[in-house]
Amino acid sequence: VGLLGPNPYGLYDMLGNVAEWTWDVYGPYPEGEVVDPTGAAAGPTRVARGGTFLNPRTRVRAANRAEYEPATRLRDLGLRPVRTLRQE
């Protein structure tokens, strides 16, 4: 844990343990090149990103996404609470 540096948001160790729930509703990406697409406006399933200890190394990346019903419970699916600290 913490062997590598943080990502641009200051978060460490973002990939490889569990896939992480995101705020995004699952849906097709928009046409053309986009940066940080947010997904569909509404729908029954949510996006989980990243890879897990159960995945091959080729799937352990932030671009890996899966769709799950919000009530889904899996041993390799979790979340990462993040809070912005006020700079004084």
N, C-alpha and C positions, 0 to 999 in steps of 0.2 A: 504494500500500500504506500502510495506517495513516492515511488521510485522515479517516476517520470514527472516532468514539469506540468503545470496547469494548462488547460486549454485557454483560448482567448477570453473566456468569461471568468477565469480564475478557479475553475472546478477541476478536481483531480480524479483520476481513475474512473472515467466515464463509461468504459466498455469492458465486457468480459464476464461480469458476475451474473447479472440478470438483465433481461430486456426491461426497458422503462416506459411506463405509461407516459403519453404526452397529452396535451390539451386538444390536439387536432382530431377532428372527425375524419374517418377514413373515406377516401374517394380518389378518383383519378387526378393526377397532376394536370395543371393547365398546359396548354400548348405552348411551345417555344421555350426559350431559356428564362428561368426564374431563379431568384435567390430567396431561400427560406420560405417555400410555399406553405400555406396554412391548412390546406386540405379543403374538404367540402364544407359548405355552410351549415348543413344539417345531415343527419343520418343515424342509423342504429348502432354503428360500431366506431370504436376509437383506435388510434394508432399507438402501437408500441414500437420503440426504436432500439437499435443496438443489437448486440449478440449476447449469448449466454454461455455458461459453462457447458451446456449441452450441444452447442453448435460447433461445426467445423470452423477453423480460423478464418476461412474466406467469408463467413457471414458475420464475424464480429467486427462491425463497422457501423458508424452512425447512419449511413445511408440505408442500412437494412431496416425494413419496416414490415410490420404485420398488423392484421386487423383482428380485434377481439370485441366481443360484447362487453359492456362495462361491468357486468357481474362476474366475469371470468376470473378464476383463481388458479394460478399455476405456481409450481415451486420455483420457476425461473422467470417470474414476472413481478416487477416491483415498481417503486417510484423513488424519486430523489427530491426531497424537499429542499428548496433553495430560497435564500432570502438575501436581498440586497442590503448591505450595511450603509448607514448614513456616514458620509465622510465629514469629519469636523475639523 
